[in-house]
Amino acid sequence: MSLDLLLRERQSVIRERLRTHGRVLAAELAREFSVSEDTIRRDLREMAAAGLCERVYGGALPLASDAGRPLIERAALAAQRKAALARASVEYIERGMTIFLDVGSTNLAIARAIPPNLSITTVTNTPLIASALMEKPAVDLILIGGTIDRAVGAAVGARAQRDADLLRPDLCILGACGADAEAGLTAVHFEDAEFKRLMASKSRSVLAAVTTDKLGTAAPYAVVGVEAVSTLVLEAGAPPAHVAALTARGTAVVLAGEPGG
């Protein structure tokens, strides 16, 4: 059997393992295939370069799935699940707070779930979120400016970063393309990741509401480690292994739809 055929067979098995199990570890794959860890790491590098996985320390994760779609399309996906996450997240917004609402379809659901009589100041870099908040008379709204990155659905460039540098929100509600205990929160676009990191660093606390399909996945650009997130709001059916791994990092994990969530 040729080396090329062996390579294709290994990578085919690795792709299936990523699809069914999520994270793969180089050491385990090396034992399974009776090859060196260097060989597996080379396989994973090639797969990552081809857009088939995301390399992380010790192995690889599946790619974050839906971030390539426009925000308005993503908002229509799993709308009821995102609404449940939104209801749980709104419980952490208190009267008088200044909050930053990052770009994201779940965060759009959070904006829609904010009570119209809740007196807060909301900052966002996302026109769709700003539009939803315009309907709420008690919410003071600050829209961060600059050129809108259509792929992201928000302003994330140099002008937006200058505006953001003046802010000190009480709560930053981050959007995430992928979420993993080791890889942290990640984003598909470089400038979006940079903007998210800036807002998280300026805020007193950070919350992220994450759908189950994003758990155990990674996008190319790191945002923050899980330990930097004060509260993670997950779906009630989130896999216990992911919940345990995230909690072990010191993050408070809340399951939407359960008592206290």
Helices and strands as residue ranges (DSSP letters): H 3-21, E 24-25, H 26-33, H 37-49, E 54-56, E 59-61, H 71-75, H 79-90, E 98-101, H 105-113, E 120-124, H 127-133, E 139-143, E 148-149, E 154-155, H 158-164, E 171-174, E 178-180, E 184-187, H 190-202, E 205-210, G 212-214, E 221-224, G 226-228, E 231-235, H 240-248, E 252-256
